[in-house]
Amino acid sequence: MAVNSRGRRALVLTSVLGLVFGAAACSGGDSGSENNASSADCAPYEQYSGHDGKTVSIYASIRDTEADLLQESWKKFEDCTGIKIDYEGSGEFEAQLQVKVDGGNAPDLAFIPQPGLLKRFADAGKLKAAPDATKASAEANYSKDWLAYSTVNGTFYGAPLGSNVKSFVWYSPKKFQEKGYTVPKTFQELMDLSDKIAAGGEKPWCAGIESGDATGWPATDWIEDLMLRTGGPDVYDKWVTHQIPFNDPAVVKAVDQAGAILKNPKYVNGGYGDVKSIATTSFQEGGLPIQDGKCYLHRQASFYANQWPQGTNVAEDGDVFAFYFPTIDPAQGEPVLAAGEFTVAFADRPEVQAVQNFLATPEYANGRAKLGNWVSGSKGLDVNNVKNPIDKLSVEILQNPKSTLRFDGSDMMPAAVGAGTFWKGMVDWINGKSTQDTLNFIEQSWK
């Protein structure tokens, strides 16, 4: 499931960032964008001029501090072009976007974090193909893996916007140093470390999958990460698109591998209780016992950096940090589970295309990165503009040519499965249901 999608959009960031994007607004008086575009500060925006006084609406799931940073990131664009961007963020984005579209009140642009939802609108003929400039910029700055997720039946609909890396294990560098533990480089080393910690009478892992109506999604991320590692990217693709059934032996293998950790009473649930406590522990609180030494490892995405208490030093030599969730078979490269949003259009007015073109550029990605709390898969993003250490590590992983990227599987499946029976099935599985019975249940729902 994508970082900004469904239940996770209730995230409230604990830090307020004070960096300001770019220089002060361009002066221009009554002549608006014409005067602005002639100034040195506004020269980079000349290609988007000619739409002074126009308004472009954007609808997305991004709210609170993140929404404030979004609006700051395009303020200079607004000042210099005269285009007003009317942004709305909603915690019920997926459902309400469908209502808006069906009711003839679609936004001009939307940031859609689910390729499955994007495809649904494309198949219904509701989306506009991306402008040539957007497509050219996307092709120059994103891998084919990224572009495939917003391409439907050969038509490219939108460039990626923000992203996050799911393939992380959080830990405490300080606690590791105290105990003499080293960061595992292989999956076997990860399991050996888990055994070592458990042998000392401590619980190596902690986890939490409770998330209100979206309870269960963190466990689906576990399965997706391990599907990539036990089956490889080709099998993963077949699973996500139902070319193999949900109860295929390859899926059973991945779920059982996850169960070797999550359903092992010697491993979990550090700081909270037994295995079943995972289902009632919120994902926000899932990894917090790491700071108290009640557990040592917590598999969660890059955005979990926002869940640590205020004042926590998130750094390689700090209170907490994260390492890459190791691969099982080095011959398969370095699989990376990721998620993010795609900027798609329901209208093709010139001013709408101007905004869509701008958001696809490296200039936008770098400007947004300077504000903080931002990860992008854009090859044009200078990692030096990314200040947060975990965000910087995420960008380095996304830009690593050895990385084999795959998008969050549940976000690509039909909603009734990916956001329905898959979530529920994982809760039942944690609570004691067998792997085979759980996967049979999910498979029946797909049929």
Stockholm file with secondary structure:
# STOCKHOLM 1.0

chainA/1-447         MAVNSRGRRALVLTSVLGLVFGAAACSGGDSGSENNASSADCAPYEQYSGHDGKTVSIYASIRDTEADLLQESWKKFEDCTGIKIDYEGSGEFEAQLQVKVDGGNAPDLAFIPQPGLLKRFADAGKLKAAPDATKASAEANYSKDWLAYSTVNGTFYGAPLGSNVKSFVWYSPKKFQEKGYTVPKTFQELMDLSDKIAAGGEKPWCAGIESGDATGWPATDWIEDLMLRTGGPDVYDKWVTHQIPFNDPAVVKAVDQAGAILKNPKYVNGGYGDVKSIATTSFQEGGLPIQDGKCYLHRQASFYANQWPQGTNVAEDGDVFAFYFPTIDPAQGEPVLAAGEFTVAFADRPEVQAVQNFLATPEYANGRAKLGNWVSGSKGLDVNNVKNPIDKLSVEILQNPKSTLRFDGSDMMPAAVGAGTFWKGMVDWINGKSTQDTLNFIEQSWK
#=GR chainA/1-447 SS CCTTSGGGGGCCCSCCCCCCCSSSCCCCGGGTHHHHHHSTTTGGGGGGCSCTTCEEEEEESCCHHHHHHHHHHTHHHHHHHCCEEEEEECTTHHHHHHHHHHTTCCCSEEEECCHHHHHHHHHTTCSBCCCHHHHHHHHHHSCHHHHHTTEETTEECCCEEEEEECCEEEECHHHHHHHTCCCCSSHHHHHHHHHHHHHTTCCCBCCCCBCGGGTTHHHHHHHHHHHHHHTHHHHHHHHHTTSSCTTCHHHHHHHHHHHHHHTCTTTCCTTTCSTTHHHHSBTTTTTGGGGGTSCSBEECCGGGGGGSCTTCCBSTTSSBEEEECCCSCGGGCEEEEEEEEEEEESCCCHHHHHHHHHHTSHHHHHHHHHTSSCCCCCTTCCGGGCCSHHHHHHHHHHHCTTEEEEECSTTTSCHHIIIIIHHHHHHHHHTTCCHHHHHHHHHHHHC
#=GC SS_cons         CCTTSGGGGGCCCSCCCCCCCSSSCCCCGGGTHHHHHHSTTTGGGGGGCSCTTCEEEEEESCCHHHHHHHHHHTHHHHHHHCCEEEEEECTTHHHHHHHHHHTTCCCSEEEECCHHHHHHHHHTTCSBCCCHHHHHHHHHHSCHHHHHTTEETTEECCCEEEEEECCEEEECHHHHHHHTCCCCSSHHHHHHHHHHHHHTTCCCBCCCCBCGGGTTHHHHHHHHHHHHHHTHHHHHHHHHTTSSCTTCHHHHHHHHHHHHHHTCTTTCCTTTCSTTHHHHSBTTTTTGGGGGTSCSBEECCGGGGGGSCTTCCBSTTSSBEEEECCCSCGGGCEEEEEEEEEEEESCCCHHHHHHHHHHTSHHHHHHHHHTSSCCCCCTTCCGGGCCSHHHHHHHHHHHCTTEEEEECSTTTSCHHIIIIIHHHHHHHHHTTCCHHHHHHHHHHHHC
//
